[in-house]
Amino acid sequence: MKKPRKVAKKVTVLDKTNIESALSAARRIEEPTPPQFSVSLKLDKTILEGSGDTVLEALNQVAMQKPVKITTKSVLTVTKGDKKHSRALTIPLAKRLFMPKIQQFIAKSLELVLK
């Protein structure tokens, strides 16, 4: 068997001729992208909202605003761009939204629905 050839890494040495281009490249800052997913949970009269790059991040933002008590059915709405999915939740399911381990499963199922 032949041994794979080693490829030398290309290293640029900074000197007076290329220092300006290197500095300008380092100064460029990427603009933050807008959040991809937004989640809203409507509980009776209150609306809890969150957004993030993934459904899980958006659900975590909603979970940070945990209500005192969940006593009515709720509506969970997930939006990705122009796609929108609403789901009615019973009281036990709405309470599970605020449990961190269960959020992963809910997030996965919601991402599959929006594909």
N, C-alpha and C positions, 0 to 999 in steps of 0.2 A: 504494500500500500504506500502510496505517496503521501508525504507529509504536507499539510497545507502551508502555503507560503505566508510568511509574515508580511503584513502591509504596514509600511511606516506611516505613522500619524502625521498629518500636516499641521505644523505649528507656525503661526505667524509671529514674527518678531516685530515688536513695536519700535519704530524709529521716527524720525522727523517727517518722513513722507506719508506714512499711513496712520499716524496717531489721531488725526482729525476724524478720519472715517471710523476708527474704532470707538472714539468717544461719542460720536453722533449715534452709532449703533447702540451703545450702552445707554444713552439717554432716552431712546425711544421706549415709551411705556405703552403697553397694550391697553386699549380701552376695555373696561369691563363689559361683558356681554349681559344683556338683560336676562332675567330669570326665565327659564324655559317652561316651568310648570307653576300653576297657581292653584291653591286649594282653598275652598271656603266651606265652612260648616255652619249651617243655620240651625240654631237651637232656639225655638220659640221666638223671642224678640231680639236675641243677640246673634251677631254674625262674627265668627272667628275666621280670620284670613291669614294665609301664609303663602310664600312663594320661594322657589329655589330652582337649582339646576336639575334636581331629581325630585320625584314625588316624595321620597323619604325626607328630604330636607324641608320641603313644604309642610309635610305632616308634623315634623318636629317643631316648626314655628307655630303651628296651630296648637300643638300640645303645650307649648309654653304659656298660652293664654287660658289654661284650664279653668272652666267655670266651677262655681262652688258645688252645684248639684245638677245632675241631668235628670229631668223628670218628664220630658216629652220626647216624642220621636223627632228625628232631625233629618236634614238633607245635606249630603256631602256632594260638593260639586268640584270636579277636577277639570282644569283647562290647560291645553297645550296648543299654543298658537290659535288656530281657528277651530280646533276640535274641542268639544265640550261633552262631559259625561256627568250626569247627576244620578245619585243613588239615595234612596230613602233608607235610613238606618233606624232600627229599633233601639230602645233604651240600652239593652246590654251591649249591642254592637257599638253604639256611640261611646259608651264607657270604655270599651276596649281600644278605641282610637288613642286614648291617653296612656296606654301601657306600652313601654318602649319595645318589648319583644314582639308584640303583636303588630306593631306599626310596620315592621319589615314585610310581613306577609300581606298586609293590606296594600302597602305601596307596590309590591310586585304585581298583585292582581289588577290594580288600577293602571299600571303601566301597560299591561297586556291588553286591557280594554281599549286604551287610546292608540294602539298601533294600527 
